[in-house]
Amino acid sequence: MKLTIDIDLDAIADDPAGEAGRILRYWAGALSQMDLSAEAEHALMNSTYDAEVGTIKITAEK
């Protein structure tokens, strides 16, 4: 399986580094509760949850 985190820094208007850090901390904490053996895709949202700024994907390794 492959875990891919794709954050579009250009889609983050204010403090891209801070927002990317917040997103990574959130999902790092969530990984222990996720089924990493099944394919999945989730939207990554900005801190106000009004815009998608990327995706996190679990895919079968090719």
Backbone bond lengths (Angstrom), bond angles and torsions (degrees), N, CA, C in turn:
res aa  C-N    CA-C-N  psi(-1)  N-CA   C-N-CA  omega(-1)  CA-C   N-CA-C  phi
1 M - - - 1.451 - - 1.537 108.30 -
2 K 1.310 113.80 155.09 1.462 120.48 -178.38 1.530 108.90 -129.90
3 L 1.322 116.96 133.88 1.465 123.23 176.68 1.522 107.29 -107.71
4 T 1.334 115.96 123.27 1.458 121.42 -179.59 1.521 109.20 -124.99
5 I 1.314 116.42 127.29 1.458 122.35 175.28 1.519 107.07 -114.91
6 D 1.329 116.42 121.23 1.464 122.02 -177.45 1.525 108.04 -122.39
7 I 1.324 116.46 111.53 1.468 121.96 179.64 1.523 108.16 -114.88
8 D 1.324 116.78 123.75 1.463 122.37 177.85 1.527 108.23 -87.58
9 L 1.317 116.19 96.54 1.468 120.52 -177.12 1.523 112.21 -62.41
10 D 1.329 117.16 -28.20 1.466 120.36 177.85 1.529 111.93 -69.46
11 A 1.334 117.60 -18.79 1.468 121.24 179.63 1.529 111.88 -84.89
12 I 1.331 116.66 -4.43 1.463 121.72 -179.15 1.525 108.17 -103.59
13 A 1.330 116.38 109.59 1.461 121.32 -174.20 1.530 112.80 -69.39
14 D 1.315 116.94 -49.16 1.465 121.37 -175.35 1.519 110.48 -110.96
15 D 1.323 117.75 128.08 1.461 124.74 172.69 1.530 113.40 54.86
16 P 1.325 118.35 64.21 1.462 120.70 179.80 1.532 113.48 -55.13
17 A 1.330 118.17 -39.25 1.465 120.63 -179.69 1.533 110.87 -65.66
18 G 1.314 116.44 -43.11 1.467 120.28 178.91 1.516 112.32 -64.84
19 E 1.333 116.76 -43.13 1.469 121.50 178.93 1.524 110.93 -65.07
20 A 1.336 116.96 -43.82 1.467 120.14 179.23 1.531 109.80 -62.60
21 G 1.316 117.55 -40.63 1.461 121.05 176.89 1.514 112.15 -61.94
22 R 1.330 117.25 -42.14 1.467 121.32 178.90 1.525 110.20 -62.85
23 I 1.334 116.33 -44.83 1.466 120.77 179.79 1.528 110.31 -61.67
24 L 1.328 117.04 -46.74 1.465 120.19 -178.98 1.527 111.92 -64.14
25 R 1.326 118.41 -40.74 1.467 120.81 177.60 1.523 111.36 -62.84
26 Y 1.336 116.64 -42.91 1.468 120.40 179.97 1.526 110.59 -60.26
27 W 1.319 116.61 -51.61 1.465 119.88 -175.38 1.514 111.83 -72.85
28 A 1.319 119.10 -29.73 1.468 120.88 174.77 1.527 109.55 -61.39
29 G 1.313 116.61 -40.38 1.461 120.52 177.69 1.517 112.96 -70.38
30 A 1.319 117.01 -31.47 1.463 121.49 -177.75 1.525 113.22 -78.87
31 L 1.323 117.74 -21.08 1.467 120.54 -174.94 1.521 113.09 -57.45
32 S 1.318 117.87 -36.38 1.468 119.82 -178.22 1.530 112.07 -67.34
33 Q 1.322 117.77 -16.48 1.460 122.08 -179.82 1.525 112.41 -101.39
34 M 1.326 117.07 -1.03 1.460 121.12 -176.80 1.522 111.00 -98.32
35 D 1.336 115.79 150.36 1.453 122.12 172.98 1.526 107.24 -83.29
36 L 1.321 116.67 103.41 1.453 120.96 -176.52 1.529 112.46 -85.05
37 S 1.332 117.01 5.28 1.459 120.31 178.54 1.528 111.78 -100.50
38 A 1.318 117.27 -1.93 1.465 121.93 -179.66 1.523 109.99 -118.45
39 E 1.323 116.42 139.99 1.464 119.67 177.82 1.531 109.77 -65.08
40 A 1.323 115.18 142.04 1.468 121.02 179.90 1.520 109.15 -159.77
41 E 1.324 115.12 159.44 1.462 121.19 175.13 1.521 108.18 -144.32
42 H 1.332 115.94 134.84 1.461 121.63 -179.81 1.530 108.91 -132.53
43 A 1.310 115.74 142.88 1.463 121.25 175.84 1.522 109.45 -75.06
44 L 1.318 116.34 142.47 1.459 122.49 172.19 1.518 107.00 -101.91
45 M 1.318 115.65 124.48 1.461 121.28 -175.00 1.521 110.81 -108.38
46 N 1.326 115.48 155.08 1.470 119.46 173.58 1.528 108.89 -70.46
47 S 1.323 117.08 174.57 1.471 120.29 -173.60 1.521 113.85 -67.75
48 T 1.316 118.21 -19.74 1.468 119.97 176.92 1.532 111.34 -95.85
49 Y 1.306 117.02 2.24 1.468 124.28 177.12 1.523 112.95 55.37
50 D 1.327 116.84 33.62 1.460 119.12 177.99 1.531 112.44 -113.96
51 A 1.358 116.42 1.24 1.463 119.25 178.56 1.525 110.20 -151.23
52 E 1.322 115.32 136.01 1.455 120.88 174.42 1.527 108.17 -79.09
53 V 1.332 116.36 131.22 1.457 120.61 -178.06 1.527 112.38 -120.35
54 G 1.320 116.88 7.18 1.456 119.63 178.43 1.511 111.64 165.87
55 T 1.340 114.76 -167.45 1.461 121.24 179.82 1.524 110.03 -143.21
56 I 1.317 114.28 155.07 1.462 121.54 168.04 1.518 105.32 -120.97
57 K 1.340 116.24 131.21 1.459 120.79 -175.65 1.527 110.22 -130.77
58 I 1.323 114.57 141.78 1.452 122.03 168.94 1.517 104.65 -116.29
59 T 1.330 115.95 119.09 1.457 121.00 -176.67 1.521 109.75 -131.33
60 A 1.331 114.00 159.03 1.464 119.46 173.85 1.520 107.01 -69.05
61 E 1.311 116.13 132.34 1.467 119.77 -178.96 1.513 110.13 -68.02
62 K 1.325 116.81 137.16 1.456 121.74 -178.19 1.494 111.27 -114.89
